[in-house]
Amino acid sequence: MRDITLILSGIVALFLAGYAVTAYLRRATRIDDLGDESRRARTAIEVAEASRDAAEDPNPQAEAALARARGLMSGTPNATAARRAAGLARRADELWRKGTGGTSSRSKPSTKNRVDPYAAAAAKDPLIAGGRDNANIAKIAAILVLAFIGIVFIGIQTQQPDTQYKPRDSAQTEDESDEPTPAPQPSYNDIAAEYGEDPIITVDGSPASVQEDVVLKWMEQANVTQVVLAPPLDPSAKLDASIDVPDDVLLVTGLEPSLSPYASQPSTPQGMARVYGTGDVTEGVTHLLALRAEAEDDDEELGIDTREPTPEELAPVLSDLAADDIAFTADAPTFEYPAVATEAYPEGDRPLIVVSPQAPGGGPIVDYATAVAEAFPDRSVVAMTGKWIEYAGTYADEFERPLTASLYGRFGERIGNFDYSQEAVLRLALNEVASYRHSGIFGKPLPYEPVDPVDVALPFLPWLIAGLGVVGIAAAIVQVRRSRPKDVEHVTDRELARLAGLSELAVEVSPLTNGRSAAALVRATRALSEAKEVCDGDDDDLGLVTELLDRAERELSSVADHLDRADYQPSNFLEGRWV
């Protein structure tokens, strides 16, 4: 990944966002729970106070529990504190009801309503009812991992993988930053104004040339009025930035001829040498003209002439090669020995490089490659004329033809249309040699390359993303189902009749109670009052009313036991008067 800082920042942001979301959800849950828990806690405190007022003997343990419950409910409590206070108040109420004097912890626990075990456990350990939602945690974790994978995947997309070996300091021709910037190309109107109506126009800066007698003959047959040899394009420009010419004008941009809608490139080593080594584009121009004229050209390949260097030409070249392994002839621009050359060939074989300027149109090309190879028989030789490259010496016979076809077949359009320096084209060619070397053409073992875990993991990303998506969706469904309000059963006539009957029983026994029976009657009356409030409210929950009535019935049964009156047992009383 190119920008590890961005990815790390994204990971930190994801975890912060996950923490914020979790904290917000937990806060919302606490706010929702606080009202219910506070109501239960205050109700439990009131019941405990009633039991205290009705108790015959003081109970220090119960007083301490009630004081702690009041302290927890002072100010603005949270849901956990309210649950703990409710548990303490119920504990105090139990002690006063039994009148144990602080020893009730060893007595047999009395029957409680279904909220009591929860409140007692919460009083001991508030985390028991901490509100953790495993479905919510699973959903957030799945979303975080999914987002992290998305960031990694986006970071990977900035890479441009290539199936062939590229040395670390290599550069594609389109990425050269040190290329000289050519003058902007003139428009066709400017060219016509400066050069008039000449049939063949060579604009200043054009590296191309043609054999005029051959081209003029074909121009008449193809009904083409002009051939314009224009300079190459700036390497930073796009291919469509070339000069816009009329349909009857053949344009040669750099070294590539085009005649709407066709373009021509050499397809044989001799044709490539002629175009890229001497700039002679006659063959490509005549091919396009014959295509426009719908005529058969003679398909006669012009070929390329070569000659051996004279002793005067060869001597300084050999001297420079002996000194630093690179030599420049005539007016060829100089540059440093390319570092990629030592990586392109096997270890210990540092190639000799000879750079010559473009030969005059049509040749001949000076064959420095053969001459230098004879002078240095155990060395590899790379000879460059213009933008044409030849190989000699060791290994040359093994890769020269396929390498030449690969280089100019893949990059011929760029090399021909754009103004790349000889240094850029040479580095590109040496990169191709390195590719061939690491494909095993030199009989050398491939270098060890560690497995990229990202490339190995990429095929599994879709499955992992799908799995995380399923986990997130399932967790969201579970959370929605849990948060959906449950169906509440409303109070029926049976519970209303039971409430009325127990209320009548409480009124009838009230003059007869004292001591412990009075305390039990107070608790029963409180439960009946709460049940009536629930029945009169909008949320008349059958389960809550039944729970309160059961509590009141237990307390009234205790009153009947203290009074030793079986007729005042709730079951007997209701059966006799209300059934």
Phi, psi and omega in degrees: 000140187278328185238082182293332179297318179298317182293317178297320177298321178297320180296314179299317180297322180294315180293321177296318178296318178298318178296318180296317179296315180298316179297320180295316181295319178295322178295318178298320178296318179297320180296319179294322182283336189298317182299312181295316182294322179295319179297316179296319181295316181293324176297315179298322179294319179295319177297319179296321178296321178296319178295323179295316182294329182271352184287145180278323185243147175291153180222100183301322182294320178292320178300318180295318180296319179293321178297319178295322178297316177298320179297320179294329182270359177285149182074223180242095183283165170261177185297321181295317179296322179296319178296321180293320179296319178298317178297318179295319180296319178294325177296316178297318178300318180297319180295318180291324180296321182276337180063042186276347179066032176095004180247015184289347181294340179262353182278165180291128183296140179280167178290132181242164173284171190288351177274335187302312181301323179295315182293322179295318178295322179294326179295325178282320184218099182299338182289344179300323180246041183285353176083022179292136180241102183297325178297320180293319179296318179298319181295314181296318179298318179296319180294319180296314180295320179297317179294321178298316178298322178298319178295316178298317182296319178295320178297325179294327184295342178286345178281156176233082184295148178230144183279353182246159182291137174227122177300157187297323183264014179285162181216135174286155183299327183284351182256009183291126180259346183260016180289141174294139182274115180287162178295145179300144182290139177285162175281166181295325179296321177296319179296316181296322180292326183276321186256357178072212185254031177299141182292328179236118184242126176251107181284144179305133180097354179281131178273357188268158175211160179221160171275107192297321182297321179290318184291320181298325180296317181286332179298321179296318181291325185271358181058044177253129187276326184215154168238120183251120176264101187260161177294162176289166182276157172296133181304335180275352182275168176268162184296329181280008178275005180290170185295137177271114183242161176296165183294337182264018179241128176269126184249133173247107179266111185067254180240013184241116178281147175213141177220110189317126003256024188251159172224160185228138175226148179293147183240358179237156179303322179294317179294321178296316179299320181294318182286306188277341179266328183240346181081006181279112182252021184302316184297317179293322180294313181294328177296318179292321179294320178295324178295319178293322181280356182055042180237160178273120174280167187285354180054021179276119181283130183289333179072188182217136178266142176230159176214155177283147177290145176288160178305322180294326179284325187281325186303308180295330179294314180295324179295315180294322180295321179295333183279307186220017173069011176216140182221147178237135181252153174050233186260023181294135179294140184266156176200170182287157177298123184293131181296331183293343181296324180287337178273335184291321182259162180302158182302134180092351179249092179268111187291151173270136186239129177238126182242125179235152176290170179299134179287157177303151183312123180090350176099191004276161175265133178284123185274077177287332185301311182293318182295317181291321178298325177290326180285330179234082190292340183256017182239156172273147184231135174237115181247132184237126175238115187064240176247019179256135185237134177237155183236146178210174179082206183297141176073347187301318182296338185280332188225357188302309185291310179295327180291319178297315179297320180293313183298305185279339174288323181276321188246009183300322181296318178292314181297322183284323186273334190245155187271072177271145179286165176297326179297318180295316180294322179297315179297322178298318179295320178293327174298321178295321176299318178298322178297317179292322179298315184279357170269000174097009186291336180270005181073021179257149178293147179292144177290149180289131176234118180297148180292133178277114182298332179294315179296325179291324184281338185305316180298338182270349183301313180302319180292320179295318179296318179298317179297317178296322177298319179296318179298315180297317181293317180298317179296323178295320179296316179299317181295318179296318180295324179289323182280347180290132181300136180285155177291123183261128174276129184272160182296137180255175180298331181297315180292324178296319178295321178296319177299316181295318181294316179294323177298319178296319179298319180297320179293322185290325183270352186299323179290343186265353188270151171199159177062230183295324179296327177293321178296317178296322179294321177300316180294321178296317180297321179296317179296320178295323178296317178295321178297320178296320178299319179294317180296325181281342182276179180285325182265069181279080184284121181299319182297317180293318179296317178299320178298316181292319179293323176298318179297313180299321180295321178296318180294318179293328175295323177294321177299315180298324178295317180295324180277349183056046179236102180294331180291341178268003172296133185306322181294318180289319182296313181292323181293323183284329188245337191240347183284000000 
